[in-house]
Amino acid sequence: MKNFSNAAFAPDVIAAMTAALGDAVATLPEPVHSAHVDALAQSILRTASNGERNVAVLQRMALMELQLAER
């Protein structure tokens, strides 16, 4: 996982990222692999680090990146 140890997010951003990850994982077919969850989390962290705060956009970007990475 990319090093996000120096990243700092406000509580509302953490709530948005948490919701986006939960929503994204809920769309994955069973069984959900930990590598997929990790990829989604990294994408959400990266996108939020670039200023995105919309839960739906965070979720959509993560799922799109996961889909592209699996090809």
VMD Tcl script that builds the backbone (N, CA, C; Angstrom):
set m [mol new atoms 213]
animate dup $m
set s [atomselect $m all]
$s set {name element resname resid chain x y z} {
  {N N MET 1 A 0.844 -1.167 0.000}
  {CA C MET 1 A 0.000 0.000 0.000}
  {C C MET 1 A 0.891 1.231 0.000}
  {N N LYS 2 A 0.502 2.233 -0.734}
  {CA C LYS 2 A 1.235 3.485 -0.759}
  {C C LYS 2 A 1.285 4.054 0.652}
  {N N ASN 3 A 2.355 4.745 0.970}
  {CA C ASN 3 A 2.526 5.292 2.299}
  {C C ASN 3 A 1.682 6.549 2.473}
  {N N PHE 4 A 0.633 6.433 3.258}
  {CA C PHE 4 A -0.224 7.572 3.571}
  {C C PHE 4 A -0.039 8.001 5.024}
  {N N SER 5 A 1.103 7.635 5.629}
  {CA C SER 5 A 1.306 7.910 7.053}
  {C C SER 5 A 1.343 9.401 7.371}
  {N N ASN 6 A 1.692 10.228 6.416}
  {CA C ASN 6 A 1.737 11.672 6.654}
  {C C ASN 6 A 0.447 12.376 6.255}
  {N N ALA 7 A -0.536 11.624 5.782}
  {CA C ALA 7 A -1.802 12.219 5.383}
  {C C ALA 7 A -2.628 12.552 6.619}
  {N N ALA 8 A -3.313 13.661 6.546}
  {CA C ALA 8 A -4.201 14.066 7.634}
  {C C ALA 8 A -5.527 14.494 7.021}
  {N N PHE 9 A -6.609 13.978 7.571}
  {CA C PHE 9 A -7.934 14.283 7.054}
  {C C PHE 9 A -8.838 14.723 8.192}
  {N N ALA 10 A -9.719 15.655 7.890}
  {CA C ALA 10 A -10.712 16.110 8.860}
  {C C ALA 10 A -11.726 14.997 9.101}
  {N N PRO 11 A -12.387 15.021 10.244}
  {CA C PRO 11 A -13.367 13.979 10.549}
  {C C PRO 11 A -14.445 13.802 9.484}
  {N N ASP 12 A -14.899 14.891 8.877}
  {CA C ASP 12 A -15.933 14.760 7.843}
  {C C ASP 12 A -15.394 14.066 6.598}
  {N N VAL 13 A -14.131 14.265 6.290}
  {CA C VAL 13 A -13.518 13.600 5.142}
  {C C VAL 13 A -13.331 12.114 5.441}
  {N N ILE 14 A -12.932 11.800 6.659}
  {CA C ILE 14 A -12.795 10.397 7.055}
  {C C ILE 14 A -14.142 9.696 6.969}
  {N N ALA 15 A -15.199 10.373 7.388}
  {CA C ALA 15 A -16.543 9.800 7.300}
  {C C ALA 15 A -16.926 9.556 5.837}
  {N N ALA 16 A -16.599 10.481 4.960}
  {CA C ALA 16 A -16.900 10.321 3.533}
  {C C ALA 16 A -16.103 9.161 2.943}
  {N N MET 17 A -14.832 9.058 3.302}
  {CA C MET 17 A -14.011 7.966 2.785}
  {C C MET 17 A -14.503 6.616 3.300}
  {N N THR 18 A -14.894 6.573 4.559}
  {CA C THR 18 A -15.412 5.338 5.139}
  {C C THR 18 A -16.697 4.906 4.440}
  {N N ALA 19 A -17.583 5.858 4.213}
  {CA C ALA 19 A -18.835 5.555 3.523}
  {C C ALA 19 A -18.567 5.093 2.090}
  {N N ALA 20 A -17.645 5.759 1.407}
  {CA C ALA 20 A -17.326 5.387 0.027}
  {C C ALA 20 A -16.755 3.978 -0.044}
  {N N LEU 21 A -15.882 3.639 0.893}
  {CA C LEU 21 A -15.303 2.296 0.902}
  {C C LEU 21 A -16.375 1.254 1.181}
  {N N GLY 22 A -17.212 1.502 2.159}
  {CA C GLY 22 A -18.289 0.568 2.467}
  {C C GLY 22 A -19.231 0.367 1.300}
  {N N ASP 23 A -19.600 1.460 0.642}
  {CA C ASP 23 A -20.490 1.378 -0.519}
  {C C ASP 23 A -19.827 0.628 -1.673}
  {N N ALA 24 A -18.544 0.886 -1.885}
  {CA C ALA 24 A -17.820 0.227 -2.980}
  {C C ALA 24 A -17.698 -1.271 -2.723}
  {N N VAL 25 A -17.328 -1.641 -1.509}
  {CA C VAL 25 A -17.181 -3.059 -1.165}
  {C C VAL 25 A -18.518 -3.778 -1.298}
  {N N ALA 26 A -19.601 -3.102 -0.948}
  {CA C ALA 26 A -20.937 -3.714 -1.027}
  {C C ALA 26 A -21.333 -4.067 -2.456}
  {N N THR 27 A -20.716 -3.429 -3.432}
  {CA C THR 27 A -21.058 -3.721 -4.830}
  {C C THR 27 A -20.268 -4.892 -5.406}
  {N N LEU 28 A -19.217 -5.317 -4.696}
  {CA C LEU 28 A -18.372 -6.399 -5.211}
  {C C LEU 28 A -19.061 -7.752 -5.048}
  {N N PRO 29 A -18.843 -8.649 -6.010}
  {CA C PRO 29 A -19.417 -9.992 -5.882}
  {C C PRO 29 A -18.677 -10.788 -4.807}
  {N N GLU 30 A -19.394 -11.696 -4.182}
  {CA C GLU 30 A -18.793 -12.584 -3.174}
  {C C GLU 30 A -17.970 -13.648 -3.879}
  {N N PRO 31 A -16.903 -14.126 -3.354}
  {CA C PRO 31 A -16.262 -13.639 -2.143}
  {C C PRO 31 A -15.449 -12.387 -2.434}
  {N N VAL 32 A -15.432 -11.481 -1.489}
  {CA C VAL 32 A -14.668 -10.240 -1.626}
  {C C VAL 32 A -13.236 -10.525 -1.183}
  {N N HIS 33 A -12.294 -10.235 -2.052}
  {CA C HIS 33 A -10.879 -10.487 -1.769}
  {C C HIS 33 A -10.255 -9.277 -1.082}
  {N N SER 34 A -9.383 -9.534 -0.150}
  {CA C SER 34 A -8.734 -8.448 0.584}
  {C C SER 34 A -7.923 -7.544 -0.352}
  {N N ALA 35 A -7.389 -8.103 -1.429}
  {CA C ALA 35 A -6.636 -7.289 -2.394}
  {C C ALA 35 A -7.536 -6.257 -3.057}
  {N N HIS 36 A -8.799 -6.634 -3.285}
  {CA C HIS 36 A -9.739 -5.682 -3.874}
  {C C HIS 36 A -10.075 -4.565 -2.893}
  {N N VAL 37 A -10.280 -4.934 -1.641}
  {CA C VAL 37 A -10.580 -3.927 -0.618}
  {C C VAL 37 A -9.389 -2.982 -0.467}
  {N N ASP 38 A -8.183 -3.525 -0.467}
  {CA C ASP 38 A -6.976 -2.715 -0.371}
  {C C ASP 38 A -6.867 -1.747 -1.550}
  {N N ALA 39 A -7.138 -2.234 -2.755}
  {CA C ALA 39 A -7.074 -1.375 -3.945}
  {C C ALA 39 A -8.114 -0.269 -3.879}
  {N N LEU 40 A -9.314 -0.600 -3.423}
  {CA C LEU 40 A -10.362 0.411 -3.278}
  {C C LEU 40 A -9.945 1.466 -2.254}
  {N N ALA 41 A -9.418 1.021 -1.119}
  {CA C ALA 41 A -8.998 1.955 -0.066}
  {C C ALA 41 A -7.891 2.885 -0.555}
  {N N GLN 42 A -6.915 2.336 -1.257}
  {CA C GLN 42 A -5.832 3.168 -1.781}
  {C C GLN 42 A -6.361 4.219 -2.741}
  {N N SER 43 A -7.270 3.808 -3.607}
  {CA C SER 43 A -7.847 4.745 -4.563}
  {C C SER 43 A -8.610 5.854 -3.856}
  {N N ILE 44 A -9.390 5.487 -2.854}
  {CA C ILE 44 A -10.166 6.483 -2.115}
  {C C ILE 44 A -9.233 7.438 -1.382}
  {N N LEU 45 A -8.201 6.934 -0.759}
  {CA C LEU 45 A -7.227 7.800 -0.089}
  {C C LEU 45 A -6.554 8.751 -1.076}
  {N N ARG 46 A -6.160 8.219 -2.208}
  {CA C ARG 46 A -5.489 9.044 -3.228}
  {C C ARG 46 A -6.438 10.121 -3.754}
  {N N THR 47 A -7.662 9.746 -4.042}
  {CA C THR 47 A -8.635 10.698 -4.589}
  {C C THR 47 A -8.993 11.757 -3.551}
  {N N ALA 48 A -9.171 11.351 -2.300}
  {CA C ALA 48 A -9.462 12.316 -1.242}
  {C C ALA 48 A -8.264 13.241 -1.004}
  {N N SER 49 A -7.060 12.709 -1.146}
  {CA C SER 49 A -5.860 13.539 -0.989}
  {C C SER 49 A -5.793 14.636 -2.041}
  {N N ASN 50 A -6.433 14.378 -3.183}
  {CA C ASN 50 A -6.465 15.372 -4.262}
  {C C ASN 50 A -7.637 16.338 -4.126}
  {N N GLY 51 A -8.391 16.226 -3.016}
  {CA C GLY 51 A -9.422 17.218 -2.733}
  {C C GLY 51 A -10.863 16.774 -2.929}
  {N N GLU 52 A -11.082 15.575 -3.436}
  {CA C GLU 52 A -12.459 15.121 -3.652}
  {C C GLU 52 A -13.111 14.781 -2.314}
  {N N ARG 53 A -14.363 15.204 -2.136}
  {CA C ARG 53 A -15.077 14.965 -0.885}
  {C C ARG 53 A -16.420 14.271 -1.085}
  {N N ASN 54 A -16.878 14.173 -2.305}
  {CA C ASN 54 A -18.176 13.575 -2.600}
  {C C ASN 54 A -18.080 12.053 -2.499}
  {N N VAL 55 A -18.925 11.470 -1.635}
  {CA C VAL 55 A -18.892 10.023 -1.397}
  {C C VAL 55 A -19.105 9.247 -2.691}
  {N N ALA 56 A -20.076 9.645 -3.480}
  {CA C ALA 56 A -20.385 8.930 -4.726}
  {C C ALA 56 A -19.213 8.979 -5.702}
  {N N VAL 57 A -18.549 10.108 -5.770}
  {CA C VAL 57 A -17.403 10.244 -6.673}
  {C C VAL 57 A -16.232 9.403 -6.169}
  {N N LEU 58 A -15.980 9.428 -4.870}
  {CA C LEU 58 A -14.914 8.600 -4.306}
  {C C LEU 58 A -15.163 7.127 -4.602}
  {N N GLN 59 A -16.405 6.689 -4.408}
  {CA C GLN 59 A -16.765 5.294 -4.675}
  {C C GLN 59 A -16.600 4.964 -6.157}
  {N N ARG 60 A -17.127 5.797 -7.015}
  {CA C ARG 60 A -17.081 5.542 -8.459}
  {C C ARG 60 A -15.650 5.489 -8.975}
  {N N MET 61 A -14.806 6.414 -8.528}
  {CA C MET 61 A -13.405 6.425 -8.973}
  {C C MET 61 A -12.694 5.146 -8.526}
  {N N ALA 62 A -12.936 4.725 -7.294}
  {CA C ALA 62 A -12.292 3.513 -6.788}
  {C C ALA 62 A -12.730 2.292 -7.579}
  {N N LEU 63 A -14.019 2.187 -7.860}
  {CA C LEU 63 A -14.505 1.031 -8.619}
  {C C LEU 63 A -13.992 1.045 -10.055}
  {N N MET 64 A -13.899 2.223 -10.647}
  {CA C MET 64 A -13.366 2.319 -12.003}
  {C C MET 64 A -11.899 1.916 -12.035}
  {N N GLU 65 A -11.115 2.370 -11.071}
  {CA C GLU 65 A -9.708 2.007 -11.011}
  {C C GLU 65 A -9.545 0.505 -10.800}
  {N N LEU 66 A -10.381 -0.073 -9.961}
  {CA C LEU 66 A -10.313 -1.520 -9.718}
  {C C LEU 66 A -10.632 -2.274 -11.000}
  {N N GLN 67 A -11.637 -1.828 -11.714}
  {CA C GLN 67 A -12.011 -2.489 -12.968}
  {C C GLN 67 A -10.872 -2.400 -13.982}
  {N N LEU 68 A -10.230 -1.256 -14.086}
  {CA C LEU 68 A -9.130 -1.084 -15.035}
  {C C LEU 68 A -7.920 -1.913 -14.622}
  {N N ALA 69 A -7.666 -2.022 -13.332}
  {CA C ALA 69 A -6.505 -2.760 -12.846}
  {C C ALA 69 A -6.644 -4.261 -13.096}
  {N N GLU 70 A -7.856 -4.760 -13.164}
  {CA C GLU 70 A -8.070 -6.200 -13.331}
  {C C GLU 70 A -7.894 -6.666 -14.765}
  {N N ARG 71 A -7.718 -5.768 -15.689}
  {CA C ARG 71 A -7.593 -6.166 -17.097}
  {C C ARG 71 A -6.241 -6.673 -17.413}
}
mol reanalyze $m
mol bondsrecalc $m
mol representation Tube
mol addrep $m
